[in-house]
Amino acid sequence: VSSGINAEYGGVGGGATAGCLATTTEDNAVSKFKNTHEGTNKVVIGGGDKCYTCGKTVYAAEKLIVLNKIFHKPCVKCKACNKTMAPGDVLEHENEIYCKSCYAKDFGPHGKV
């Protein structure tokens, strides 16, 4: 003798889980848990912005924009003395960044231009 619940749902499960494991009808609906977008199941690594100094990918947490260029925070360094600088201390000459003292020494009124 089979119970009404098991007979109705293909004899699988019982009680609160009846019908959750199998049903007698086929459901062709798209599952919300499946990737339905073709070609988007690939992981892209390193596709972000690149650091002006080192050329590696810069992620949001470490991104610093200085003189319209993207840097890692530790990569904002003076071309002459290699000192790490805060964004407000940066000066530019011929697409290179310099600290205020090196810029004044090299490109100021009596610098080597």
C-alpha positions as CSV (number, residue, x, y, z in Angstrom):
1,V,0.0,0.0,0.0
2,S,1.5,3.3,-1.0
3,S,0.6,6.6,0.7
4,G,-0.9,9.4,-1.3
5,I,2.1,11.7,-0.9
6,N,4.7,9.1,-2.2
7,A,2.5,8.0,-5.1
8,E,1.8,11.6,-6.2
9,Y,5.5,12.6,-6.3
10,G,7.0,9.5,-7.8
11,G,7.7,7.6,-4.6
12,V,10.6,9.8,-3.6
13,G,10.8,11.4,-0.1
14,G,8.0,11.9,2.2
15,G,6.6,14.4,4.6
16,A,7.9,17.9,4.4
17,T,10.4,17.0,1.6
18,A,8.0,15.3,-0.7
19,G,8.2,16.7,-4.2
20,C,11.5,18.5,-3.5
21,L,13.7,15.6,-4.6
22,A,11.7,14.5,-7.7
23,T,8.5,15.3,-9.4
24,T,6.5,13.4,-12.1
25,T,6.4,16.5,-14.4
26,E,9.4,17.8,-16.3
27,D,10.2,21.4,-15.7
28,N,12.1,23.0,-18.6
29,A,12.3,26.4,-16.9
30,V,15.7,28.0,-16.6
31,S,17.1,27.6,-13.1
32,K,18.1,30.8,-11.4
33,F,21.3,29.1,-10.2
34,K,22.6,28.3,-13.7
35,N,24.8,30.6,-15.8
36,T,22.5,31.5,-18.7
37,H,24.9,34.0,-20.3
38,E,27.0,32.4,-22.9
39,G,30.7,33.4,-22.9
40,T,30.6,35.1,-19.5
41,N,31.7,32.1,-17.4
42,K,35.4,32.9,-17.8
43,V,37.3,34.7,-15.1
44,V,39.4,37.7,-16.3
45,I,42.4,38.5,-14.1
46,G,44.5,41.6,-14.5
47,G,42.0,43.5,-16.8
48,G,42.0,46.6,-14.6
49,D,43.9,49.9,-14.6
50,K,47.7,49.6,-14.8
51,C,50.1,51.5,-12.5
52,Y,52.0,54.3,-14.3
53,T,55.2,53.4,-12.4
54,C,55.3,49.5,-12.3
55,G,52.8,48.6,-14.9
56,K,50.9,46.1,-12.7
57,T,47.1,46.0,-12.2
58,V,45.9,48.6,-9.6
59,Y,42.8,47.5,-7.6
60,A,40.4,50.0,-6.0
61,A,41.7,49.7,-2.5
62,E,45.2,50.7,-3.5
63,K,44.4,53.1,-6.3
64,L,45.8,56.6,-6.3
65,I,45.3,59.2,-9.1
66,V,48.1,61.8,-9.3
67,L,48.3,64.2,-12.2
68,N,45.7,62.2,-14.1
69,K,47.8,59.1,-13.9
70,I,47.0,55.9,-11.9
71,F,49.4,54.6,-9.3
72,H,49.7,52.1,-6.4
73,K,50.2,54.1,-3.2
74,P,53.8,52.9,-2.8
75,C,54.6,53.6,-6.4
76,V,54.2,57.4,-6.2
77,K,58.0,58.0,-6.0
78,C,60.3,60.8,-7.0
79,K,62.2,60.0,-10.2
80,A,65.4,61.6,-8.9
81,C,65.6,60.5,-5.2
82,N,63.1,57.6,-5.1
83,K,61.3,59.1,-2.1
84,T,57.7,58.0,-1.7
85,M,55.4,61.0,-1.9
86,A,51.9,62.1,-0.9
87,P,49.7,63.2,-3.8
88,G,50.0,66.9,-2.9
89,D,53.8,66.8,-2.9
90,V,54.2,65.6,-6.5
91,L,55.4,67.9,-9.4
92,E,55.8,66.8,-13.0
93,H,58.4,67.4,-15.6
94,E,58.4,65.7,-19.0
95,N,55.9,63.0,-17.9
96,E,58.0,62.1,-14.8
97,I,57.1,62.8,-11.2
98,Y,59.4,64.5,-8.7
99,C,59.3,65.6,-5.1
100,K,59.3,69.4,-4.5
101,S,63.0,69.5,-3.4
102,C,64.3,67.5,-6.4
103,Y,62.1,69.5,-8.8
104,A,63.4,72.8,-7.5
105,K,67.0,71.6,-7.5
106,D,66.8,70.1,-11.1
107,F,64.3,72.3,-12.8
108,G,64.0,75.5,-10.8
109,P,65.5,78.9,-11.6
110,H,69.0,77.6,-11.3
111,G,68.4,74.0,-12.1
112,K,70.0,71.9,-14.9
113,V,67.0,72.1,-17.3
